Each structure stands twice: as C-alpha cells, then as structure tokens.
Amino acid sequence: MTNIILCGGNGTRLWPLSRTLMPKQFVKLFDGESLFQKTVQRNQKSCDSQFIVSNTEQYFLALDQIEEHNQDNSKLNIQNSKFLLEPVGRNTAPAIALACMALDKEEIVLVTPSDHLIKDEKAYLQAVADAKSLAQENNLVTFGITPQYAETGFGYIEANGSEVLSFKEKPDAVTAQAYLDAGNYYWNSGMFCFKASVFLEELKKYSPEIYEASHTAYSNVKNAEMIRISHDDMMAIPEDSIDYAVMEKSDKVKVIPSDIAWSDLGSFESLDEEIDSSDNIINIGSSNNLILSPKQVATIDVDDLIIIDTADALLVSKKGSSQKVKEVVKILKEKNSELPNIHVTAHRPWGTYTILDESNGYKVKRIVVKPGKRLSLQKHHHRSEHWIVVSGTAVVTRGTETYSVRANESTYIPIGEVHRLENVGKIPLVMIEAQVGEYVGEDDIIRIEDDFSRK
C-alpha cells in the first residue's frame, strides 16, 4: 500500500505561525517534530512507500524533514519516497489522479493530508486495516471521524455502518447539533483508501474532463522518478475536490467510522487544545490564554486571548475570533506585503537565509549553504551584494572568474554581474550578505542556470 501525502496549503489559517512558504504541516510544533513528519512516521507502519504531492517549494521542505529524521533516528525512509510536483494547485481530485496514474493500477493507496494530528495511533492503524480490506473489494473508502461536538466548520457524512447514505455541506449550529444527536453522522476527514485503478475509473466516469486533462498532463511527464507537471498542462485541468468530482457521485463509496483522536488543527483554538503555551510566560491574574513567543512574555489580568509572536509579526486575538485571521492576510496581500508568504528565516533547496535588517536601499542577510549545494547562477538588475564569510569556505563565481573566499574574508558582486555561491566543503557555509540598491526585493533575480529547475 502506498501513502499519497497531500502537501498543499497556503498557510493563512494559522498566520503568522504559518506562511505560504512554510505552511503549518512543516512547522515544528510537537516536541521538535512537524505534522508532516508525524504523518510519514504514522503511515509507514501500514504502507510500504509514500508518494508526496506538493509544489516545488514544499518539495524541498519535505525532503529536508525526511532527511533530517533519517540522520536523527532513522524514523523516515527517503528511499521509499516518490514526489509529484505541481506548479499550481488544482485541488485534490487532480492531485490524486496524477499520483494514481504514476502507480500500478492494482496498488492500494491511502490518501492523507499532511497537516492532521492523530493521537490514537492504535485505533488509526486498525481503521486503516479495515479500509484496506474494503478497498481490496473495489470500494472507494473514506474515513468518517466520530464527532466530539457540534462543529460547523466540517462537512459531514451520513452513514449506516459502512454504507454512506449522503454527504452534507458544512452545517449551521442547529443542524450540526442535530447531526451530533442523531449518532450516525461523521466529520468528513479528507482521508481515503482505494485501488488506483478503481479511483481512476470512477473519475473518468463522473468527471471525464478532469480525467482526460490529467491523463494528458501525466503523458507529457519526461521523468518518472521526479514527476514535474508543466504549468500549462496543470492549468488545463479543471479544479475540483475529490468529494465533488467522485465521492459524492459514485455508488462504490464506503465509510470507516473512526474514533482516533483526530484534529485538522484548522484554527488557533484547535491548536490550543493540543499544545501548551511557551515556557517563558509569566501570568499574573491571567488565565486560558494561548501564547506562543520566543521572547519573555508577561500577562496581567487578561483572559481568553491568543497571542502569537514571531520575529516579524504579532497576532493578538480573542479566543473564538481567530478565524478572522484570514481577513488580516487578505489586507496584507492587498498591501503587497511579504508577511503572508515568508518568515524572516526562509528555507531554500540549498539552505536558508535570515533577514537581519532591512530598510530603504539595503537589506542584510545571514546565509547558510548546506554542504555540496550551490545557489543558482544569477544576476540582479537593481542591487549589488557584499559577501562576508563567517565560517566554512565559499566558492564564488563572478563573471568569468571562480575563486575561494574563506572565513573573515569578503567579496563584492556589482549590479548586473553574473554570479554564483557554492559550498564544496563538508560543513555548512555561513556568511553575511549586505545588499545595496534602489530595490532589494526577492523577485530581482534573473536565474541563468539552476540545479533545482527553478525559474
């Protein structure tokens, strides 16, 4: 059985903790582990391999977190990982279809989001085993979460045992309570299990436009080991969820009722139920606050607050109102702010950079390049760069020359000069970069050559 892990998400619901380039599944909230790492670990106990569907930026995050765990304790196996990279998301139906097209048609797949928390692993693995048995009988299996309260933010599944009677849209409060009281309604988890061929047959039957466009896109893939869908092919696929495209139409759908201590962590209120506030909190006359901050925080006579502090943004909300954070993100995007997209520390396939200071006409970064990695061969139209090596040895390409820069040495890259930075050593290369120019935005990069196929 193959675990198809869906890594989509734009990081808006838990902003500023999560961002577009660091969505919640990769934020290490649970004793130094991320939800993505927990997802892979959990499903390796019932699956032989994982097939990770993501965009290019998230691919490198996923790869890094799998390799990190390999180095630490061999919990995750990169050798059994396959990747499908989408240039743009078209919802779950195309993502799952493209992955299934890359697998043996009789392969049973377990489709899971990468950002769910499941605490009762024993019950979960039993539910997966039950789903696998139904999938072997050519059924499309979904997992219905036993509801703990009348939730209005989830869709519901009406069931009679394993038989699906109907799918319900997100209800109002009165309807949600009626579902809870009835006892045969379950939260729609977004997890599925089926044979690849059965799903593709049903997709072709009920959503032929998605099937045909996905088939065309997959047929144009040149590398079966690293599946990259072209932008034009991806945009040609109609956008739709697996629920609307297949599950709500097919007569082959079964449900596994699952009481597995599940949460989609879709709000700070749900996150508050699963994690403790930061250790560095002094509460005087205060209670029931969720506070996450790297700094020392003191609260006096305040209750029921959510306080999320990051290096570049602070969110303060009443509990029960944090869903409105989407409105904050919308306003920031209208201002062309980078805050919804990226943290002060940004992860790149070659390493990381951290913005230390920025103002009109300059930006200062701390750059860390992993051993054996190099940045793209590039140039900038609006800025020059000064590089100072802190530790390690940098191999610098500047124009037609290549030379080494060692610790406590520096070099200068003029505006418009073609250049590249490389770490050929065995330890991380750490350096300080000072950018000076009329514009120092991250989009002032003209890539001429890139090891990671970025444009």
N, C-alpha and C positions, 0 to 999 in steps of 0.2 A: 504494500500500500504506500502511496506517495502523498505527502502532506503538501498541498498547494497553499502557500502562505501569501496572503494579500497585504501588501505594504503601502497601500495608498493612504491618503490623508493630507490635509493642508495645515494642521496644527492650530486651528482657530479656537477650538472649544476650551483648551487649557492654556491659552496665551496669558502671560508671557513665558510660562514654563516651557511650552512647546512652540515651535515655529515651523514654517513651511519646509525649511531645510533641516529641521530637527523635530519631526513630529513626535507625539507622545510615546509611540512604541519604542523609540530609541533613547528616551530619557531614562537615566538610571535612578529609579525611584525606590527600588526594593532591595535594600542591602547591597547596593552596588551593581544590581542587575536590572536590565531593561525588560519590558513586556515582550519585546521581540525575542530576546534570549530565552525567557521563560517559555514562550510558545514553542520554539525549536526543541528545547530540552524535553518539554512535556510530551510532544508528539513523536519524538524519536523512540519513545517506549512502545509505540504501536505501529510506527511507519518505518519503512526501510530507507527512505530518502525524503528530501524536501525540495520543492520547486518554488522558488521565491519570485514573485511578480512585483516589480517595483519600477520607479523611474530611475534615471541614471544616477542622480544624486543619492537617492536612498540605497541604491545598489552598493555603493562604497561604504555606507554606514553599516549595512547588513553584513557585508564581507568582513569589515573590521571587527564587528562584535562577535562574529563566529570565530575568527582567527584569535581574538583576544581570549575567548573561553578555551580554545584549544591549548593556548600557551599556559593558562592558569590551571586548568584541571581536566582538560580533555572531555568536557561535557558535550561539546558540539562538534560535529564531524563535517568539515568543509568538503571532504571527498565525496560525500553523498548529497551535495547541494548543486542544484541547477538554477539558472537565472533566466528570466524573461524581462527585458527592459522595454517599458512603454515610454515614448516621447511625450505623450499626453494621456491623461486618464480618460477612459470612456465608460466608466462604471464597471460593475462586477461581471456582467454577462460576457462582454468581450474578453476581459482578462482571463476568466476561467476557460472560455472557449479556446483561446490561443494556447494556454497551457495544456489543455487536453489534447489538442492537435499534435503536440510535441511528444506525447506519451503513447505507449502501446494501448490499443483500443480496449483491451480487456483489463487494463490496470485500474484498480480501485483507487480513487482519490479521496482524501479528506481535506476539504476546503475550510480554512480557518483565517479569520482576520489575525493580524499580528499584534493587536493592541487590547486584547481582552485579558482579564485576570480570572483565573480559575483556581480556587483554593482547595477544593475537594478532589484531589487528583485520582484517588481510587475510584470514586463514583464516575469521574470523567472517563477514565480508561474503560470502565465497564460499558458506559454509554457508547463509546467509540466501537467497542467489540460488537455490541448489539446492532449498531448502524452498519457495520461491515457485513454482518450476516444478511441484513435486508438488502444491502447493495449487491451482494452476490446473486440475489434473486431478481436482478434487473430493476430495482426500485431507485428512485431519487429520494434520498433520505435527508431530512432536515432535523435539527436539534431544537426542541422546544424547552425553554428554561422555565422551571417551576416558579411562578411569580411569588415574590415575598411581600409585595404591597401593590396598591393600585397605581401603576406607573403610566403616565400619559405620553412619555417620550419614546415608547417602543411600539412596533407593530405586534399583533397577537396572532396566534394560531389556535383555531378551534379544533379540538380533536376528540376522537373516541378510541382510546387505546393508541395504537399506532396509525390509525386511519385519520387522515386530515379531512375535516369537514369544510373548513374555509379559512382564508387568510383575512385578517382585519387590519385596517389602517390604524394609525395612532389615534386613540380614542380621547374623548374629553373625560373629565374626572368622574362623572356619574357613570359613564359607560365602562371605564376602567374598573371601577368598584364592582359593577355588575359582573364583569369578566372574572374578577377575583373570587366573588361569592359563588359563581357557577362551578368552579373547581375543575373545569376541563378546557381552560384557556391557558396558553403558554406564551411567554415572551419569544418573539422571533429573534434567534441568536445571530443569524448570519453565518452559521456553520452548516456544512453539507457533506454528504458522503454518497458516492455513486461510481459506477464504471464510467470511464472516459467516453466510451462509445455510446452508452445509453444517454448521457447528457447531450452529446453532440447530435444524436438522432432526434431528441426532443427539441433541441434548439432549432434544428433545421425544419422541424415540423411546425413549430409555433412562432418562431422569429427568423424566417428564412433570410431576411435582409442582413441581420447580424451574422448569421452563419456564413453566408456567401462572402461578405466583406472580410470577415475574419479569416476565412479559408484563403482568400486572395492575398491578404496581408502575410499570412504564415507561409504561403507558397513562395513569396518573394524573399524570405529569410535566406541569408547566404551562409550563416554559421550556426549549425545545430547545437553547438556546445554553449555559445553565448548568443542567445536569441535577441536580436535587436529589431524591433519593428520600425519601419520608416515613418516619418511624421505624416506624409501624405496618405499612406496606407492606413495609419491609425485614425486619422481624421475622417476617412471614408467609412469607418464602421459606425453604425448608429449607436448612440449612447443609451444604455438601459441597464437596470439591475437584473440579477438572476431571478429575483422574485417575480418581477413584472414580465420578463422575457420568457420564463419557463415554468417556475414552480407554481404560480397561480393558475396555470393553464393545463398542465399535464395531469393525466389520470394515473401516473405511476408514483405519486408522491406519498411518502410515509414520514412519520414523525417519531422521534425518540424523546419521550418526556425525560428531562434531565434536571435533577436537583444536585447541582455541582458547585455551589457557592460561586456563582458567576457574576462578573460585573464588566460592563464595557467602559467603565471609567470615563463616561462622556461629559462629566461636569466636575467642578471642584468639590461639590457636595458629595458626589460618589467617591471621589478620591479621598476625601476626609474620613470616610468610613474605613479606608484600607491602610492609611499610613498615619504616622504620628507627626506632629509639628517638629520643626527644627529643635535641636537640643539647646541652642543658645537663646532661649526665650525666658524673660522674667515677667511673670504675670502678677500684677497687684490689683486685686479686686476685679479680675477679668476671668472669663470662662467661655468654653465652647467656641474657641477661635481656631481656625486653620492658619498657621503661619509657617511659610517656607522662605527662608532667607539665609544667605551665607554670613550675614552680619549679626552682631548682638542686637536683639530687639527687646524692648520693654513696652508692655501694655498696661494702662492704668484705667480701671473702671470701664472697660469696653467688653461687650459680649457679642457672640454670633457673627464674627467677622471672618472674612477670607483676606489674608494679606500675603501676596506672592511677590517677592522681591528678587529681581535678577540684576545683573551688572548694569543693564541699560534701561530697565523699565520696572515700574512698581504698580501693582494692581491692588486696590482696596475695594472690597465688595461686601455687602450684607449677604449672609447665607440665605439661599433661596433666590438670589438675583444674579448669580454668576453666569447664567446662560446669556445674559446681555453682553458678555464679553465679545460676542460676535459683532455687535454694533461698534465697539471700540476698534476692532480690527478693520472694519469697513471704513471708518473715519480715517484711520492711519493710512490705509491704501489710497484713499482719495487725496491724501496729502503727499503721496508718493514716498512715504516713509519706508525704510528698510526693516523697521521693527517687527512687522508681521512675518518677515521672511527668514531672518537670520539672527543668531545670537552674537554677542561680542566675540566669542570664540566660534569660528566656523570650521567645519570638517570638510576636507578635500581628499580626493583619492590619494594624493601624495603626502598628506599630513594635516596640519592645522595652521590657522593664523588667528591671532587675537589682536583686536584693535585696542591699543593702549591710550591713544589720544587722537582727536580729530577736530579740526576747525576749518575755517575758510582758507583754502590754499595749501593745506597739508594734512597728512594722516601718518600716524606712527603705528607699526605692527610688530608683534612678536611672531616669527615664522618658525615652525618646526617641520622639517622634512624627514620622513622615515628613511631608514637605510635602504639603498637600492632604488629609490624613487627620484623622479625629477619632474619639475613643472613643465608646462608647455613651452615650446619655442614661440615667443610672442613679442609684441611691441605695443606701445601706448602713444596715443595722439596728444594727450594733454598733461602728462606728468613725467618728471624724472624720478629716479629712485636711487637712494643711498643705502647700501647694504653693509652692515657690521656683523661679523661672525662672533657669536658668544662662545659656542662650543662645537666641536666637530670641524670638518673641512668641507668647504663648498667648492664645487667645480662650476665655474661661471663661463658661459658663452656670451660674448658681447661682440656683435658684428661678425667678423671673420676670425676672431681670436678666441681661444679657450685657455683658461688659467685657473689656478687654485687660490682660494682665499682661506686662511687659517684663523684660529681664534685670536681675537684682538686686532684683526686686520679688516680693511674695508675696501669697497669698490663703488664705482659710480656708473649708473646707466642713464645716458642722456635721453631726452624726449625723442621718440621715433626710432630709437636704436633697437634692432632685433636682439633678443637676449633669452637666456635660459639659466635656471638654477638646478643643480643636481647634487645629490648626496651619494657618493660612491663608497662611503665608509660603512662601518658596522654599528655605529651608534647614531642616535638622532642628531641631525644638524639643527642647531638653534641659532637664530640670527635676528637682528633688529632691522626693520626696513623703514626708512623715512621717505615718504612720497611728498613731492612738492610740485604744485602746478595749479592751473586755473580750475581743474576738475579732477577729483580723486575718487570718483565712483567706481564700483566694482565692474561695471559694464564697459569701461575703457580698456578692453583687452582685445587685441587682434591676434588670434591664435593661428600660427603658421603650420605648426606640427604638434600633435598631442598623443601621448601614449594611451590616453583613456577615451579617445574618439569624441572629445568634446568640441563644440563649435565656438 
